[in-house]
């Protein structure tokens, strides 16, 4: 009786990471709310913080790759402000 692995979208991961960065609730509370393991919340938060500097890099080749991310950045900013 094997269980299939769940696949999470990058938007969902970002949402969870942003909530963790806000530090308004504990990692355990967030994990329970989003139905993921607390270690997963911590990992997504760490990855988000490590890669956030790439948004401001001036390399044009990397900028093309980040265009998809820019499309979703509007709701990310609103989530950070809220």
Secondary structure, 3 states (H helix, E strand, C coil): CCCCCCCCCHHHHHHHHHHHHHCCCCHHHHHHHHCCCHHHHHHHHHHHHHHHHHHHCCCHHHHHHCHHHHHHHHHHHHHHHC
